[in-house]
């Protein structure tokens, strides 16, 4: 991070904060903070006394009283102004973070499908809820929506940080797509589900700017305490005046006001709003978006942390680490065929396979007339058809087995052993075949990020347990968990269970009915019924309980389900 970004107050923020300090003097705004509102009232009273010293019957010799009143008035004015300035600085830093988020928004062109089947090019900002758009490989999804037709791999790294593309398809567990993500393969027909200005990224920007910030329970409790103390001290100050008269002591009105401001919790009251906004801004500087001030406070009560494996604990970019021949095949043939299928494979897996093959001495080059087959979500494999009729494929073990059997080939007896071996090492196996012969398996390793073990140790020292959540092969998950130093056993969830947890956890504290969960997870065209949600919730609770995550998933009787972070 540059020094410029580390500065607490930039010239632009300072300028806006000074302006905000004066605009917030509006009594209608100040009433939201009762403590500072009392200080402002005191300022206006002392301002009147500076002009008319005897307005309330105060007696003094010469001009001393006027000077005294002016000094008290200036001090009170600076106090109110400083509180407003601190809040404006916090808001300004939040808006600066929002400005950086806005730079990631791309106003791309969208292909809207009209009722007559023709396409119309419009800007993504002009899309309306209900519009149907077509997005092909290499294009950016123009807005939040649901897939109604097609299946494709989508790169969501810009939004989720997950480097590995995910499959999005109509009617599946994951039919929702987010604007700003990129279609990597195939095509999707998407129904836009968000109104202009209300997309996922727009809501994140609004949260960062503080537009959606609400007082947290602790803020409300503290505000109530501050108001109570203010009322008590006001009563004390008001009773001092008649007591002074009875005792023959003349107490100046400005003195009583100054004493009142000193007694009431002015500093806490003045900085309370700024602290709330600054808390959300601080986590944003670490590339974490706080959904609310309550979420920031809840971090202090966390005793169990559930982490996704891919992209969080590991890099997510699976890199080729080794080649394992099967069925008596020659290792050099396996390396050669793996390299040939990767010559035009631009994925991290393909590039790393080609690099590893070259390091092992392979000199494969593109052949004139060769036809390269791109990976698709349907086939789950890629490859090349050479001019001499040789067909080489690389992909998931199940897909290659099915392909080979369809060509009349057989599956080597030791293939499954090699696949399980790689999985037990925490890797992902890719099977390679030449025509109807399976040559072997490529070992793709999902590498644990440097420093993860140390970070988990620091969390452990803070009294926080860590649990890894993944849908990967159990052997792979167990190996990664052991290597990273995760405390709890890996939490294995199905796609539907993971989607339900993600929905509820991202909206912690909000209650969802079974119908709402069903629509969010399965979509309107789902084939199950909402009673399936009850069973999914039951399974999730059982798995969380075994993992030691506690009862975070609560039933709100007669309403629905709620994720409670405070547990």
C-alpha positions in Angstrom: 0.0 0.0 0.0 1.3 3.4 -0.9 2.0 6.2 1.5 -0.7 8.1 -0.1 -3.3 5.5 0.8 -1.9 5.3 4.3 -2.5 9.0 5.0 -5.3 9.5 7.5 -6.6 12.7 5.9 -6.0 13.5 2.2 -6.5 17.1 1.0 -9.8 16.1 -0.7 -11.1 14.4 2.5 -10.0 17.4 4.6 -11.8 19.8 2.3 -15.0 17.8 2.4 -14.7 17.3 6.2 -14.5 21.0 6.8 -17.6 21.6 4.7 -19.4 18.8 6.4 -18.4 20.2 9.8 -20.5 23.3 9.1 -23.4 21.6 7.3 -23.9 19.2 10.2 -24.6 22.2 12.5 -28.2 22.0 11.4 -30.2 21.4 14.6 -32.4 18.8 12.8 -29.2 16.8 12.1 -27.7 17.4 15.6 -30.8 16.1 17.3 -29.8 12.6 16.2 -26.9 12.9 18.7 -28.6 14.2 21.9 -25.3 14.8 23.8 -23.9 17.1 21.1 -27.3 18.7 20.6 -27.2 19.8 24.2 -23.7 21.3 23.6 -25.0 23.1 20.5 -27.9 24.6 22.5 -25.3 25.7 25.1 -23.3 27.3 22.2 -26.4 29.3 21.0 -27.2 30.5 24.5 -23.6 31.7 25.2 -23.7 33.3 21.7 -26.7 35.4 22.8 -25.0 36.2 26.1 -21.9 37.4 24.2 -24.1 40.0 22.6 -26.5 40.7 25.5 -24.5 39.8 28.7 -27.4 40.7 31.0 -30.0 38.7 29.1 -30.6 36.3 32.0 -29.9 38.9 34.8 -26.2 38.1 35.1 -24.3 40.8 37.0 -20.6 41.7 36.4 -18.2 44.6 36.5 -17.3 46.2 33.2 -16.8 44.2 30.1 -15.3 41.1 31.8 -18.6 39.2 31.5 -18.9 39.7 27.8 -15.3 38.5 27.2 -15.9 35.5 29.4 -19.1 34.6 27.5 -17.3 34.9 24.2 -14.5 32.6 25.4 -17.1 30.0 26.6 -19.0 30.4 23.3 -15.9 29.8 21.2 -14.9 26.7 23.2 -18.4 25.2 22.7 -18.4 26.0 19.0 -15.0 24.3 18.5 -16.3 21.3 20.5 -19.3 20.8 18.2 -17.2 21.6 15.1 -14.6 19.0 16.1 -17.2 16.3 16.6 -18.7 17.0 13.2 -15.3 17.1 11.7 -14.3 13.7 13.1 -17.5 12.2 11.7 -17.0 13.8 8.3 -13.5 12.5 8.1 -14.7 9.0 8.8 -17.4 9.3 6.2 -14.9 10.8 3.7 -12.6 7.8 4.1 -15.5 5.5 3.5 -16.5 7.4 0.4 -12.9 7.2 -0.8 -13.0 3.4 -0.5 -16.3 3.4 -2.4 -14.7 5.5 -5.2 -12.0 2.7 -5.6 -14.8 0.1 -5.8 -16.6 2.2 -8.4 -13.5 1.9 -10.6 -14.1 -1.8 -10.8 -17.5 -1.2 -12.3 -17.5 -1.6 -16.0 -20.4 -0.1 -18.0 -20.2 -2.9 -20.7 -22.5 -3.5 -23.6 -25.2 -6.1 -23.2 -26.9 -8.2 -25.9 -30.6 -8.0 -24.9 -32.8 -10.6 -26.5 -36.1 -9.1 -27.8 -39.4 -11.1 -28.0 -39.0 -11.6 -31.8 -35.7 -13.3 -31.2 -33.4 -10.5 -32.4 -30.6 -8.9 -30.3 -30.3 -5.3 -29.3 -27.0 -3.8 -28.0 -27.5 -1.6 -24.9 -25.3 -0.4 -22.1 -25.4 -2.4 -18.9 -26.6 0.6 -16.9 -29.7 0.6 -19.0 -30.7 -3.0 -18.2 -34.0 -3.4 -16.3 -35.2 -6.2 -14.1 -36.7 -9.0 -16.3 -34.5 -8.3 -19.4 -33.0 -11.4 -21.1 -29.4 -11.1 -22.1 -27.0 -13.5 -24.0 -23.4 -13.8 -22.8 -20.8 -15.8 -24.6 -17.3 -16.9 -23.7 -14.9 -14.0 -23.1 -17.7 -11.6 -22.4 -18.5 -9.8 -19.1 -21.9 -10.6 -17.4 -23.6 -7.1 -17.5 -25.7 -7.5 -14.4 -26.9 -9.7 -11.5 -29.3 -12.4 -12.7 -30.3 -16.0 -13.0 -29.3 -18.5 -15.7 -32.4 -19.6 -17.6 -30.6 -21.5 -20.4 -27.1 -22.9 -21.0 -24.2 -24.1 -18.9 -20.8 -22.4 -18.7 -17.7 -21.8 -16.6 -17.7 -18.4 -15.0 -14.7 -16.5 -13.6 -15.9 -14.9 -10.4 -12.5 -13.8 -9.0 -13.3 -10.1 -9.4 -16.1 -10.5 -6.9 -15.3 -13.5 -4.7 -11.5 -13.7 -5.0 -12.0 -17.4 -6.0 -9.5 -17.9 -8.8 -10.9 -21.2 -10.1 -13.9 -20.8 -12.5 -17.2 -22.2 -11.3 -20.0 -23.8 -13.3 -23.2 -21.9 -13.7 -26.3 -23.6 -15.2 -30.0 -23.2 -15.4 -32.1 -25.0 -12.8 -29.1 -26.1 -10.8 -27.9 -25.4 -7.3 -25.9 -22.4 -8.6 -28.0 -20.6 -11.2 -27.3 -17.1 -9.9 -24.6 -14.9 -11.6 -23.1 -11.6 -10.5 -22.5 -8.6 -12.7 -18.9 -7.9 -13.5 -17.9 -11.6 -13.6 -16.6 -13.2 -16.9 -17.9 -16.2 -18.8 -14.9 -18.4 -19.5 -16.4 -21.0 -21.7 -19.7 -21.7 -23.6 -22.6 -19.4 -23.3 -25.4 -18.4 -20.9 -28.9 -16.9 -21.4 -29.5 -14.8 -18.3 -32.6 -13.1 -16.8 -31.7 -9.9 -15.0 -33.0 -9.9 -11.5 -31.7 -6.5 -10.2 -32.9 -3.0 -10.8 -30.4 -0.4 -12.1 -28.3 0.9 -9.2 -29.3 -2.1 -7.0 -26.8 -4.7 -8.1 -24.4 -6.6 -5.8 -21.6 -4.2 -6.4 -23.9 -1.1 -6.0 -25.0 -2.4 -2.7 -21.4 -3.0 -1.6 -20.6 0.6 -2.6 -23.6 1.9 -0.7 -22.5 0.0 2.4 -19.0 1.3 2.3 -20.2 4.9 1.8 -22.2 4.4 5.0 -25.6 5.0 3.3 -27.0 1.8 4.7 -25.3 2.1 8.1 -27.5 1.5 11.0 -26.8 1.8 14.7 -25.5 -1.5 16.2 -27.0 -2.8 19.5 -23.9 -1.7 21.4 -24.3 1.8 19.9 -27.9 2.0 20.9 -27.2 0.8 24.4 -24.3 3.3 24.8 -26.4 6.1 23.3 -29.1 5.4 25.9 -26.5 5.5 28.7 -25.1 8.8 27.4 -28.6 10.3 27.2 -29.4 9.2 30.7 -26.2 10.7 32.1 -26.8 13.9 30.2 -30.3 14.2 31.7 -29.0 13.5 35.2 -26.2 16.2 34.9 -28.7 18.7 33.4 -30.9 18.2 36.5 -27.8 18.7 38.7 -26.8 21.9 36.9 -30.4 23.4 37.0 -30.6 22.8 40.7 -27.3 24.6 41.3 -28.7 28.0 40.2 -31.4 28.3 43.0 -29.1 26.7 45.5 -26.5 29.4 44.6 -29.1 32.2 45.0 -30.2 30.8 48.4 -26.5 30.7 49.5 -25.9 34.2 48.2 -23.6 33.1 45.4 -24.1 34.6 41.9 -23.5 31.8 39.3 -23.1 33.1 35.8 -25.3 31.3 33.1 -22.2 30.7 30.9 -20.4 29.1 33.9 -23.3 26.7 34.4 -23.3 25.9 30.7 -19.6 25.3 30.7 -19.9 23.1 33.8 -22.7 21.1 32.2 -20.6 20.4 29.1 -17.7 19.3 31.2 -19.9 16.9 33.2 -21.8 15.3 30.4 -20.0 12.6 28.3 -19.2 15.0 25.5 -16.2 13.3 24.1 -17.8 9.9 23.8 -21.0 11.4 22.4 -19.1 13.4 19.9 -17.0 10.5 18.5 -19.6 7.7 18.8 -20.8 8.0 15.2 -17.3 8.5 13.9 -16.1 5.3 15.7 -18.9 3.3 14.0 -18.1 4.5 10.5 -14.3 4.2 11.1 -14.7 0.6 12.2 -16.3 -0.3 8.9 -13.8 1.7 7.0 -10.8 0.0 8.8 -11.8 -3.5 7.6 -12.5 -2.2 4.1 -8.8 -1.1 3.9 -8.0 -4.8 4.3 -10.2 -5.6 1.3 -13.0 -6.8 3.6 -16.5 -5.4 3.2 -18.4 -5.2 6.4 -22.1 -5.8 5.7 -23.0 -3.7 8.8 -21.6 -2.2 11.9 -23.1 -5.1 13.8 -20.9 -7.4 11.8 -17.8 -5.5 12.9 -18.8 -5.7 16.5 -19.6 -9.4 16.1 -16.0 -10.1 15.2 -15.0 -9.5 18.8 -17.3 -12.3 19.9 -16.2 -14.8 17.3 -14.8 -18.1 18.7 -15.1 -20.3 15.6 -14.1 -19.3 12.1 -15.3 -21.4 9.1 -13.1 -20.9 6.0 -13.6 -21.9 2.4 -10.7 -23.9 1.1 -10.2 -22.9 -2.5 -9.0 -19.3 -2.9 -8.9 -18.7 0.9 -6.7 -21.4 2.4 -5.2 -22.4 -0.9 -4.3 -20.4 -4.0 -7.1 -22.0 -6.0 -4.9 -22.2 -9.2 -4.2 -25.9 -9.4 -0.7 -26.4 -10.8 0.7 -29.5 -12.4 3.2 -31.2 -10.1 3.8 -34.7 -11.6 2.7 -37.3 -14.1 1.6 -40.9 -13.1 1.3 -43.5 -16.0 -1.2 -46.3 -15.6 -1.8 -49.6 -17.3 1.9 -50.1 -18.2 1.9 -46.9 -20.4 5.2 -45.2 -21.1 5.7 -42.0 -18.9 7.2 -40.1 -21.9 4.0 -40.9 -23.9 1.9 -39.5 -21.1 4.0 -36.4 -20.9 3.9 -35.9 -24.7 0.1 -36.3 -24.9 -0.5 -34.0 -21.9 1.7 -31.3 -23.5 -0.1 -31.6 -26.8 -3.5 -31.1 -25.2 -2.2 -28.1 -23.3 -0.6 -26.1 -26.2 -3.6 -23.9 -26.5 -5.0 -24.3 -23.0 -4.8 -20.8 -21.4 -6.0 -22.0 -18.0 -3.5 -22.1 -15.1 -3.8 -25.9 -15.2 -3.0 -26.1 -18.9 -0.1 -23.6 -18.7 1.5 -25.4 -15.7 1.1 -28.8 -17.4 3.0 -27.5 -20.5 5.7 -25.8 -18.4 6.2 -29.0 -16.4 6.4 -31.1 -19.6 9.1 -28.8 -21.0 11.1 -29.0 -17.8 11.0 -32.8 -18.1 12.4 -32.6 -21.6 9.3 -32.6 -23.8 9.6 -30.6 -27.1 6.1 -30.9 -28.4 5.0 -28.3 -30.9 1.8 -27.4 -32.7 1.1 -29.5 -35.7 -0.3 -27.9 -38.9 -3.9 -29.0 -39.4 -4.5 -30.1 -35.8 -7.9 -29.3 -34.4 -7.9 -28.2 -30.8 -10.9 -29.0 -28.6 -11.7 -26.5 -25.9 -12.8 -27.5 -22.5 -16.6 -27.2 -21.9 -18.7 -27.6 -18.8 -20.7 -30.3 -20.6 -17.8 -32.6 -21.7 -15.5 -31.8 -18.8 -12.4 -32.4 -21.0 -10.3 -30.7 -23.7 -7.9 -32.1 -26.3 -6.6 -32.1 -29.8 -7.4 -34.1 -33.0 -4.1 -34.6 -35.0 -4.1 -34.7 -38.8 -3.2 -38.4 -38.8 -6.5 -39.2 -37.0 -5.1 -39.5 -33.4 -7.4 -38.1 -30.8 -5.9 -37.0 -27.5 -8.1 -36.0 -24.5 -7.4 -34.6 -21.1 -10.1 -34.1 -18.4 -11.9 -35.4 -15.3 -11.4 -39.2 -14.7 -15.1 -40.0 -15.0 -15.4 -38.1 -18.3 -12.3 -39.7 -19.8 -13.5 -43.2 -18.7 -16.8 -42.6 -20.4 -15.1 -41.3 -23.5 -12.7 -44.3 -23.8 -15.5 -46.9 -23.2 -17.6 -45.2 -25.9 -14.6 -45.8 -28.3 -14.4 -49.5 -27.3 -11.5 -49.1 -24.9 -11.1 -50.3 -21.3 -10.1 -48.7 -18.1 -6.7 -49.8 -16.6 -7.1 -51.6 -13.3 -4.7 -49.2 -11.5 -6.4 -45.9 -12.7 -8.6 -45.6 -9.7 -5.7 -46.3 -7.3 -3.7 -43.4 -8.9 -6.7 -41.1 -8.8 -7.3 -41.9 -5.1 -3.5 -41.5 -4.4 -3.5 -38.0 -5.9 -6.6 -37.1 -4.0 -5.1 -38.3 -0.7 -2.1 -36.0 -1.4 -4.5 -33.1 -1.5 -4.3 -32.8 -5.3 -6.7 -32.9 -8.3 -6.3 -35.7 -10.8 -6.6 -35.1 -14.6 -6.7 -38.2 -16.8 -5.1 -38.3 -20.2 -6.0 -40.7 -23.1 -4.7 -41.3 -26.6 -7.5 -42.7 -28.8 -9.0 -45.5 -26.7 -6.0 -46.0 -24.4 -5.8 -44.3 -21.0 -2.1 -43.3 -20.5 -2.1 -41.9 -17.0 -3.0 -39.1 -14.6 -1.7 -35.5 -14.2 -1.2 -34.5 -10.6 -2.6 -31.0 -10.1 -1.7 -29.6 -6.7 -3.7 -26.9 -4.9 -1.0 -25.2 -2.9 -1.6 -23.8 0.6 -0.9 -20.1 0.7 2.3 -19.1 2.5 1.8 -17.9 6.0 -1.5 -19.7 6.5 0.0 -22.0 9.3 1.3 -19.0 11.2 -2.1 -17.1 10.8 -4.0 -20.1 12.2 -1.5 -20.2 15.1 -2.3 -16.5 15.8 -6.0 -17.2 15.6 -5.5 -20.2 18.0 -3.7 -17.9 20.4 -6.7 -15.5 20.3 -9.0 -18.4 21.3 -10.5 -18.8 17.8 -11.0 -22.3 16.3 -10.7 -22.8 12.6 -12.8 -25.1 10.4 -12.4 -25.7 6.7 -15.5 -25.7 4.6 -15.3 -27.4 1.2 -17.2 -29.6 -1.3 -14.0 -31.3 -2.5 -13.0 -34.9 -2.3 -12.8 -35.8 1.4 -9.3 -37.2 1.1 -8.1 -33.9 -0.6 -9.8 -31.8 2.0 -8.3 -33.8 4.9 -4.8 -33.4 3.4 -5.1 -29.7 2.9 -6.6 -29.2 6.4 -3.6 -31.1 7.9 -1.1 -29.2 5.9 -2.6 -25.8 6.7 -3.0 -26.5 10.4 -6.8 -26.2 10.6 -8.2 -27.0 14.1 -11.5 -28.7 13.3 -12.2 -31.4 10.8 -13.2 -30.3 7.3 -16.8 -29.5 6.9 -18.2 -31.3 3.9 -21.3 -29.7 2.4 -23.2 -30.5 -0.7 -23.7 -27.7 -3.3 -27.2 -27.0 -2.0 -26.1 -27.0 1.7 -23.2 -24.7 0.9 -25.5 -22.3 -1.0 -27.9 -22.2 1.9 -25.1 -21.5 4.4 -23.7 -18.8 2.1 -27.1 -17.1 1.8 -27.8 -17.1 5.5 -24.2 -16.3 6.6 -23.9 -13.3 4.3 -27.2 -12.0 5.7 -26.5 -12.8 9.4 -29.3 -11.7 11.7 -31.8 -11.6 8.9 -34.6 -14.2 8.9 -35.4 -16.1 5.7 -38.6 -18.2 5.1 -38.3 -21.6 3.5 -39.8 -20.2 0.3 -37.2 -17.4 0.2 -34.3 -19.8 0.7 -35.7 -22.2 -1.9 -36.0 -19.4 -4.5 -32.5 -18.1 -3.8 -30.9 -21.5 -3.9 -32.9 -23.5 -6.5 -34.5 -20.6 -8.4 -38.1 -20.3 -9.6 -37.7 -23.3 -11.9 -36.5 -25.7 -9.3 -37.9 -29.3 -9.4 -37.9 -29.9 -5.7 -40.4 -28.4 -3.1 -39.6 -26.2 -0.1 -39.9 -29.2 2.2 -36.4 -30.1 0.9 -35.1 -27.0 2.7 -36.1 -28.4 6.0 -34.1 -31.5 5.4 -31.1 -29.5 4.2 -31.2 -27.4 7.3 -31.3 -30.5 9.5 -28.3 -31.9 7.7 -26.4 -28.6 7.9 -27.0 -28.4 11.7 -25.8 -31.9 12.2 -22.6 -31.3 10.3 -21.9 -28.0 12.0 -22.5 -29.7 15.4 -20.0 -32.4 14.6 -17.5 -29.8 13.4 -17.9 -27.9 16.7 -19.3 -24.8 15.1 -22.1 -24.5 17.6 -25.8 -23.6 17.0 -25.3 -20.7 14.6 -28.3 -21.8 12.5 -31.4 -20.9 14.5 -35.1 -21.5 13.8 -37.4 -18.5 14.2 -40.6 -20.3 14.9 -43.4 -19.4 12.5 -41.1 -17.3 10.3 -38.0 -19.2 9.1 -34.3 -19.6 9.7 -31.6 -17.2 10.8 -27.7 -17.2 11.0 -26.6 -15.8 14.3 -22.9 -14.8 14.4 -22.9 -14.0 18.1 -23.1 -17.7 18.9 
